Amino acid sequence: MAAVGSAIGLGNIWRFPAVAYDNGGGAFFFPYLFALLTAGIPILILEFTLGHKYRGSAPLTYARLNKKFEWLGWWQVAVSFVISTYYAVIIAWAMSFAGFSFNQNWGDDPNGFFFGEYLKLSDAPGSISTIVPGVFFPLILVWLITLGVLFKGVKKGIEVANKIFIPALVILFLIIVVRALTLDGAVQGLDAFFKPDWSKIADPGVWVAAYGQIFFSLSIGFAIMITYSSYLPKKTDLTNSAFITGFANSGFELLAGIGVFAALGFMAAQQGVPINEVVSSGVGLAFVVFPQIISEFPALNGLFGFFFFLCLVLAGLTSLISIVETFVAGVQDKFKVSRTKAVLFGGGASAIISVLFATDSGLYFLDAADYFINQFGVALAGLVEVVVIAWVLRELKSIQSHADSVSDILLGAWWRICLTVITPLILGYMMIQNIYTNIKDNYEGYPTGFIIYSGWAVAVGAIVLGFIFMAFKWDKGTISVPDKKGVSQ
């Protein structure tokens, strides 16, 4: 449940529907399913097995696998740390908008309200003049909930939170989907979402988009699944758990697509314009387009809006808790401090830095950091992880034998082929494309200086931090691999 909670996040709701629509609609589900089975689930199995076998946070797991690659675990932890600092702010926005929904505070101009009145966005990227109270105060609440859950520990905190948040999220989102399906224009919206454009299947960019969506939405490549699986009982069915997590995540993405496009169909019908004129993704979809849809609702718009933004809050919180847990566990393992101190140090540092994104230039910093840490943090760390384990250390067979020893579904040659050939090729191609694109043109046309310190420096800094933390010595005996009884030897 915790792994599912980590995988189901804001990207499922606001990224997947638009990605599918832009890449062939119904036809996109074929490359998407292929990517899930050849990259998503194989890497989930790999990370579940690594954490389960070596019984530690990502840095400790990689140190036990091979001392030379401990830095890879810290790099992934650093990536998680960066993501946690701005992810919390987006949840704070959703909290605010849940309250705004009852009176439709955004008025007739949701775009102007969000960027102007609410975010008080500065004219120039990087120029900070004030902290925005409407973002800052809900941000404090987000951190109080997150750190409160983490202080309680894995059993009493993370497990309990996910048992409450995930069912609540699914039930609330089902209510939204059912309501959206009854709106005028919903059928046209679903037709636009599902109608296949088979000509797109031959486009390599569509397949790259499918792999990118699977990779970013499953929480693989940045220490979360390794950390969570290290807490699993010895007799856990790892392969089955990976399939359940992967398909639960994809099932929620499909549900999100149905709900979002039914609502977009309604909006297009109300305005008398084609669907393609109202399709949006990311921040724009959640905080500009959806408020507009809520305002046009025939009845109970306040309640619908509250439910929608509450879903964003719940989806965000389950992911944020898992993200922060990665560096809390890493600090605990390396420095042998109590959980309380690790949460205060790791979570507290993240909370303090997150205030940067609650300033009037916060959206610019968030946009740049999110793009660069995802493209050159998550995706690149995932590529390095697979190459190191499959090609450098050649550990796939021993990892496979561990997974097979506790799982009902035995891994065949398909799993090794996926991780040695298919995944490295696709992710490698994505990396080359990304590097070329970002060297040729600045992301979103931002000034070069701003991109260097808020984008490239963040991505490179995560790697540097990996080597810095690796330089600290482990306590004697810590990196000995536990035997089957959990005793280090």
Protein Blocks (a to p, Z undefined) as FASTA:
>chain_A
ZZmmmmpcfklmmmmmmmmmmnopjmmmmmmmmmmmmmmmmmmmmmmmmmmmnopafklm
mmmmomklmmmmmmmmmmmmmmmmmmmmmmmmmmmmmmmmmnomnmmmlmlmmmmmmnop
afbghiafbdcfklmmmmmmmmmmmmmmmmnommlmmmmmmmmmmmmmmmmmmmmmmmmm
mpghklmmmmmmmmccfklmmpmklmmmmmmmmmmmnogoihmlmmmmmmpcfklcfklm
mmmmmmmmmmmmmmmmmmmmmmmmmmmmmnopafklmgcehjllmmmmmmmmmmmpmbhk
lmmmmmmmmmmmmmmmmmmmmmmmmmmmmmmmmnopafklmmmmmmmmmmmmmmmmmmmk
lmmmmmmmmmmmmmmmmmmmmmmmmmmmmmmnopmlmmmmmmmmmcfbdcdfklmmmmmm
mmmmmmmmmmmmmmmmmmmpcghhiafklmmmmmmmmmmmmmmmmmmmmmpccdehklpc
cdfkopaZZ
